[in-house]
Amino acid sequence: MGLLLFALYLIVALTAIGIVIAAYCVVRSQKSSRKQAPPSSTVSRELENKLVRLVQDRGIALRLVDKLQRTFPGKPESWYWEKAINDLDRDRR
């Protein structure tokens, strides 16, 4: 009886460890899929510079564009930059 109970505890423990490992792998793959190439390859410097000047920080500009990409997937790269600029202009009126 004692050996059977030990085997049952071992199975439960190994199952729990497997669930934790699977969850970790899912979270890690989601984080790595968010990494993207820098947008400067398909967006004009003029457009980038305009947004950076509006927010006064390149990191903020990139985060605005990244949020728009997640909210409106599948648009051309320049669309996100133009939308961020237009949204800022609209909000500042």
DOTORMAR-765041 format. One line per 2 residues: number of its first residue (from 1); for each residue x, y, z of N, C-alpha, C. Coordinates in Angstrom, 1 decimal. Layout:
N
NUM> X/Y/Z/X/Y/Z/X/Y/Z ~ ...
This chain:
93
1> 0.8/-1.2/0.0/0.0/0.0/0.0/0.9/1.3/0.0 ~ 1.9/1.2/0.8/2.8/2.4/0.9/3.5/2.7/-0.5
3> 3.9/1.6/-1.2/4.6/1.8/-2.5/3.6/2.4/-3.5 ~ 2.4/1.9/-3.4/1.3/2.4/-4.4/1.1/3.9/-4.1
5> 1.0/4.3/-2.8/0.8/5.7/-2.5/2.0/6.6/-3.0 ~ 3.2/6.1/-2.8/4.4/6.8/-3.2/4.4/6.9/-4.8
7> 4.0/5.9/-5.5/3.9/6.0/-6.9/2.9/7.0/-7.4 ~ 1.8/7.1/-6.7/0.8/8.1/-7.0/1.3/9.5/-6.8
9> 2.0/9.7/-5.7/2.5/11.1/-5.4/3.6/11.4/-6.4 ~ 4.4/10.5/-6.9/5.4/10.7/-7.9/4.8/11.1/-9.2
11> 3.7/10.4/-9.6/3.0/10.7/-10.8/2.4/12.2/-10.8 ~ 1.8/12.5/-9.6/1.2/13.9/-9.5/2.3/14.9/-9.5
13> 3.4/14.7/-8.9/4.5/15.6/-8.9/5.1/15.8/-10.3 ~ 5.3/14.7/-11.0/5.9/14.8/-12.3/4.9/15.5/-13.3
15> 3.6/15.3/-13.1/2.6/16.0/-13.9/2.6/17.5/-13.7 ~ 2.7/17.9/-12.4/2.8/19.3/-12.0/4.0/19.9/-12.6
17> 5.1/19.3/-12.6/6.4/19.8/-13.2/6.2/20.0/-14.7 ~ 5.6/19.0/-15.3/5.4/19.1/-16.7/4.5/20.3/-17.1
19> 3.5/20.5/-16.3/2.6/21.7/-16.6/3.3/23.0/-16.4 ~ 4.2/23.1/-15.4/4.9/24.3/-15.2/5.9/24.5/-16.4
21> 6.6/23.5/-16.8/7.5/23.6/-17.9/6.8/24.0/-19.2 ~ 5.6/23.4/-19.5/4.8/23.8/-20.6/4.4/25.2/-20.6
23> 3.9/25.7/-19.5/3.5/27.1/-19.3/4.7/28.0/-19.5 ~ 5.8/27.7/-19.0/7.0/28.5/-19.2/7.4/28.6/-20.7
25> 7.3/27.5/-21.4/7.6/27.5/-22.9/6.6/28.4/-23.6 ~ 5.4/28.3/-23.3/4.4/29.2/-24.0/4.6/30.6/-23.8
27> 4.9/31.0/-22.5/5.2/32.4/-22.2/6.4/32.9/-22.9 ~ 7.4/32.1/-22.9/8.7/32.4/-23.6/8.5/32.6/-25.1
29> 7.8/31.7/-25.7/7.6/31.8/-27.1/6.7/33.1/-27.5 ~ 5.8/33.5/-26.6/5.0/34.7/-26.9/5.9/35.9/-26.8
31> 6.8/36.0/-25.8/7.7/37.1/-25.7/8.6/37.2/-26.9 ~ 9.2/36.1/-27.4/10.1/36.1/-28.5/9.4/36.5/-29.8
33> 8.1/36.2/-29.9/7.4/36.5/-31.2/7.1/38.0/-31.3 ~ 7.1/38.7/-30.1/6.9/40.1/-30.2/8.0/40.9/-30.7
35> 9.2/40.3/-30.7/10.4/41.1/-31.2/10.3/41.2/-32.7 ~ 10.5/42.5/-33.1/10.4/42.7/-34.5/11.6/43.5/-35.0
37> 11.8/43.4/-36.3/12.9/44.2/-36.9/12.6/45.7/-36.8 ~ 13.6/46.5/-36.7/13.4/47.9/-36.6/12.6/48.4/-37.8
39> 11.7/49.3/-37.6/10.8/49.8/-38.7/11.5/50.7/-39.7 ~ 12.7/51.1/-39.4/13.3/52.1/-40.3/13.5/51.5/-41.7
41> 13.5/50.2/-41.9/13.8/49.6/-43.2/12.7/49.9/-44.2 ~ 11.4/50.1/-43.8/10.3/50.3/-44.7/9.6/51.7/-44.5
43> 10.1/52.5/-43.6/9.5/53.8/-43.3/10.4/54.9/-43.7 ~ 10.0/55.9/-44.3/10.9/57.0/-44.6/11.4/57.7/-43.3
45> 12.6/58.2/-43.4/13.3/58.9/-42.3/12.4/60.1/-41.9 ~ 11.9/60.7/-42.9/11.1/61.9/-42.6/9.9/61.6/-41.7
47> 9.2/60.5/-42.0/8.1/60.1/-41.2/8.5/59.7/-39.8 ~ 9.6/58.9/-39.7/10.1/58.6/-38.4/10.5/59.8/-37.6
49> 11.3/60.7/-38.2/11.7/61.9/-37.5/10.6/62.8/-37.0 ~ 9.5/62.8/-37.8/8.4/63.7/-37.4/7.7/63.1/-36.2
51> 7.5/61.8/-36.1/7.0/61.2/-34.9/7.9/61.4/-33.7 ~ 9.2/61.1/-33.9/10.1/61.3/-32.8/10.2/62.7/-32.3
53> 10.1/63.7/-33.2/10.0/65.1/-32.7/8.8/65.4/-31.9 ~ 7.7/64.8/-32.3/6.4/65.0/-31.6/6.4/64.5/-30.2
55> 7.0/63.3/-30.0/7.1/62.7/-28.6/8.4/62.9/-27.9 ~ 9.4/63.4/-28.6/10.7/63.8/-28.1/11.5/62.6/-27.5
57> 11.2/61.4/-28.0/11.9/60.2/-27.6/11.7/59.1/-28.5 ~ 12.7/58.5/-29.1/12.6/57.4/-30.1/11.9/56.2/-29.5
59> 12.2/55.9/-28.2/11.6/54.7/-27.6/10.1/54.8/-27.5 ~ 9.6/56.0/-27.1/8.2/56.2/-27.0/7.6/56.1/-28.4
61> 8.2/56.6/-29.4/7.7/56.5/-30.8/7.6/55.1/-31.2 ~ 8.6/54.3/-30.9/8.6/52.9/-31.3/7.5/52.1/-30.5
63> 7.3/52.5/-29.2/6.2/51.8/-28.5/4.8/52.2/-29.0 ~ 4.6/53.4/-29.4/3.4/53.8/-30.0/3.1/53.0/-31.3
65> 4.1/52.9/-32.1/3.9/52.2/-33.4/3.7/50.7/-33.1 ~ 4.4/50.1/-32.1/4.2/48.7/-31.7/2.8/48.5/-31.2
67> 2.3/49.4/-30.4/0.9/49.2/-29.9/-0.1/49.3/-31.1 ~ 0.1/50.2/-32.0/-0.8/50.2/-33.2/-0.7/49.0/-34.0
69> 0.5/48.4/-34.1/0.7/47.2/-34.9/-0.1/46.0/-34.3 ~ -0.1/46.0/-32.9/-0.9/44.9/-32.3/-2.4/45.2/-32.3
71> -2.8/46.5/-32.4/-4.2/46.8/-32.4/-4.8/46.6/-33.8 ~ -4.0/47.0/-34.8/-4.4/46.9/-36.2/-3.4/46.1/-37.0
73> -3.4/44.8/-36.9/-2.4/44.0/-37.6/-2.7/44.0/-39.1 ~ -1.6/43.8/-39.9/-1.8/43.6/-41.3/-1.7/44.9/-42.2
75> -1.5/46.0/-41.6/-1.4/47.3/-42.3/0.0/47.5/-42.8 ~ 0.2/48.4/-43.8/1.6/48.7/-44.2/2.3/49.4/-43.1
77> 3.6/49.3/-43.1/4.4/49.9/-42.0/4.2/51.4/-41.9 ~ 4.2/52.1/-43.0/4.1/53.5/-43.0/2.7/54.0/-42.4
79> 1.7/53.1/-42.6/0.4/53.4/-42.1/0.4/53.6/-40.5 ~ 1.2/52.8/-39.8/1.2/52.9/-38.4/1.9/54.2/-37.9
81> 3.0/54.6/-38.6/3.7/55.8/-38.3/2.8/57.0/-38.6 ~ 2.1/57.0/-39.7/1.2/58.1/-40.0/0.0/58.2/-39.0
83> -0.5/57.0/-38.6/-1.6/57.0/-37.7/-1.1/57.5/-36.3 ~ 0.0/57.2/-35.9/0.5/57.7/-34.6/0.7/59.2/-34.7
85> 1.2/59.7/-35.8/1.4/61.1/-35.9/0.0/61.8/-35.9 ~ -0.9/61.3/-36.7/-2.3/61.9/-36.8/-3.0/61.8/-35.4
87> -2.9/60.7/-34.7/-3.5/60.6/-33.4/-2.9/61.6/-32.4 ~ -1.6/61.8/-32.4/-1.0/62.8/-31.6/-1.5/64.2/-31.9
89> -1.5/64.5/-33.2/-2.0/65.8/-33.7/-3.4/66.1/-33.2 ~ -4.3/65.1/-33.4/-5.7/65.2/-33.0/-5.8/65.4/-31.5
91> -5.1/64.6/-30.7/-5.2/64.7/-29.3/-4.6/66.0/-28.7 ~ -3.8/66.6/-29.4/-3.2/67.9/-28.9/-4.0/69.1/-29.3
93> -5.0/68.9/-30.1/-5.9/70.1/-30.5/-6.8/70.4/-29.3
